[in-house]
Amino acid sequence: MNDFFMFETELPAGSGFPLFGVCHILWLSAIILTGILLVRWYCKQSEKMCHRIRAVIGILLPVMAIYRDGILVITGHWGIGFLPLHLCSMAMWIAPLYIFTNKRFLGVIYVLLCLPGAVGALLFPDWNMYPVWNYMHIHAFLSHGLLVIFGCMLIISGEMIPTWREFYIPIVFGAIGFTIIHRVNLMFRTNYWFLNEPSADSPLIWIQHITGSKWYQLGYFMFCVGIVAVWMCLIRVMDKWRKSCNFLARHTHV
């Protein structure tokens, strides 16, 4: 219990968990299983019920973000590096904006950028210095898991299937984001979007090895464009699958 509210700088060495170790695999397995059950359940609900479910998620995500920051403030560990400027932190606000405004471009950004970003964060977490019984550890897995599950709900239900004509939206958002976040990082000496240094043990390390530090950001951006393109193709495949199988018993949107 003493470790629950400890910050990473206060924890003893070796307190965390290894990537793809037992703890990590159990979390991923739990998120996948929960996601399958929730997505299947969601897709069988009425339109009215789905609207309520989305509203709950739209409220829950900001509450989770505020909860984490509230504890950081109370414990004296909040700093400029905890602004909601990482992609997954942005996603926790983009999702409710999409839910409550129904602006399609926000849904496209969420599905094509935020969802794969959250998947990447779960596969290569940068919070692995925290032990299992720590609020940062639990919050990170739960929040990223919910981001992924919500995105899958939108895709599998057919509620948000981006078209190739909308492919430019996440690219433009990413280009503007890279420019603005780069300036923020220079101003505050932060590392939002991991533009200055790649996250440890993530594929961004490989990009830096290939491009070198000088061209790292360009290589990073091109990598993201490639991921979005591949993900777009996979979404189209999943869209065809959902139309041809009986996984869904409720609504499918063309």
N, C-alpha and C positions, 0 to 999 in steps of 0.2 A: 504493500500500500504506500510505502514511503516513496516509491519510484513513480507513482501515478501522475503527479503534477510536476515532476522534474523536467527541466529543459535539457537539451542535448549536451550543453556544456557542464551540467551538474552530474551527469550519469557516469558511473564507473566504466572503465574501458571494457569492451566485450559485452555490453548490456544488450546490444541489438540482436538482429537476426540475419543470417546469410541469405543472399539472393537464391531463390529456388531451393531453400532448405525446407525442413518440415513445416515450420511456421508459415512461410511464404506460400507453399503449395496448399496448405490447409485453407488459408484465406482465399486463394484463387479458386479452389474447388468449391468453397462455400458460396462465393459470389456467382460462379457459373451456375451452380445448382439452383440457388435462389433466383437468379436471373431467368433461367428457363421456366421455373414455376410461375414467377410473377408475369413474365411476358405472355405466357400461354393463358394465364388467368385474365390478364388485361384484354387480350384479343377476343375474349369470349363475352365481354361486358357490353352493355348498351352504350350508345353514344353519350347519354346523360351521365352514366356511371364513369365512363372514361374521362369526361370533362372534370368530374369531381376528383378522380385519381390524379389527373394532371395538376389540378389546383393544389392538392395536398403536397405533391412533389415541388410545385412552385413556391410553396411556403417553407417546406422542410429544408430545402437546399440553403437559402439565405440564413435560416435559423442555425443550421450547422456551422456555417461560416462565421456568424456572429458569436456563437458559443466558443469556438476555438480562439478567436481574437479576444473575446472577453476574458478567458482564462489567462491568455498571454499578458493582457493588460494588468489583471489582478496580481499575477505572479511577478510582474516587472520585467517580462521578457519580450514584450512587443517592441518591434523596431521597424525601421523603414523597409526592411526586407520582407515584411508581412503585408504589404499593401496587396489588394486583389489584382495583381498585374501578371502573375503566372497564368498560363492558358487555362489550367484547371480551376484556378480561383476565379477567373473571368467566367468560366462555364457555369459556376454556381450562381451567377447573376444573369448570364445570357439565357439560361433555361427558363427562369421565371419571367423574364422579359418576353420571351417567345410565347410562353404559356398564356400570359395575361394580355398580350397585345395581338397575338396570332399573326405577327409580321413574318411572312415566309422567308425573307432573307436571313432573319435570325435563326430560323429552323435549319436553313441550309448551312449556315456557319456552324451551328451546334453539331449537326449530324456529320459534316465532312471534316471539321477541324477538332471540335471539342471531344467528340466521342473517340476517335483514334488517339488523341492526346491522352485521354484518361486511361485508355487501354495500355498505352505505352508506360504511363506512370505506374500502373499496377504491376506490369511486368518488370519494370526497372525502377522500383521505388527509391526516392532519395531520403526517405524517413527510416531507413533500416538501422539507424543507430539507436532507435527507441525500442525498449522491451515490450513484450506483449501487453503487460498491464500498465499501460501509459496512455494518457488521453490523446496525445499526438498520434500514436500508433493506431489506436482504435478509430479515431476521427478520420485519419487519412484513408484507411481501407474502406470504411463505411461510406465516406463522401465520394471517393472515386468509384466505388462499386455502384452507388446510386446513379452517378453520372452515366456510367456505362449502361446500366439497366434501363434508364429512361430513354437513352438514345436508341437502344434495341427495341423498346416499345414503339417508338415512332416509326422505325423502319419496318419491323415485322408486321405491324398493324396496317402499314401502307399509308399512314398519316403524313409522313414526310419522306418522299422519295425524290431527291434532287435530280434534275435533268442535266444533260451535258451543256445546255444553254446557260445553266446557272453555275457552271464550273468556275467561271471567273470570280464569283463572289468570295469564296474562301481565299483565292489567290490574291485578290485586291486587299482583302482584310489582312492577310498575312504580310503582304508587302508594306502596308501602312503600319501594321503592328511592329514589324521589324524595325522600321525607321524610328517610330516614336519610342519604343522600348529601348532601343540602342541609346537614344539620347537620355532617357531616364537613367539607364545604367551608368552612363558617363557622369551624369549630374550627381547621383547619390551613391555611386560605387556599389551598386547592387548587381545581381546576376539574373534578372528576370528573363524568362524564356530560355535560360542557359545560353545567352548570346555571347557572353564573355568566356565562360568555361563550361565544357560539357558536364552533364551529370555523371557521377562516378558509375562505372560498370554499365553504362548505357550505350546504344548504338552511336550516340553523338561522339563518343571517344573514337570510334572507328573513322568517322568523318574527319575529325581533327587530324588523325594520323595520315589520312589520304591527302587532305588539302593543305595541312599545315595551319598554323595560327592565322597567317595573313589572309587566307581564303576560306577560313572556317565558316564565317557567317554566310557566304555565298553558297558553299557546299551544303550547309545546313538548310538554307532556303530551298535549294534544288531537291534535296532529300525530302523535304516536306511536300513539295509539289508532286514528287513521285508517289509518296504515300497517299496523298489525296486522290491522285489519278487511279491508283490500284484499288483504293477503298471504294471509289465511285464505281468501278467495274464490278466489284464484289456486291455492292448494293443492288446493281442492276440484275445480277444473277439471283440474289435473294428475293428480289421483287418478282422475278419469273417463277421462282420456287413457291412463293407464298400464294401465287395465283393458281398453281397447279396441284397443290396438296391440301389435305384436310386438317393441317395443323391448326388453322384458324376456323372457328365455328361462328364468328360474329361478323364484323365488318371488314371489308377490304376496299381501300380507296384506289381508284384507277389513277 
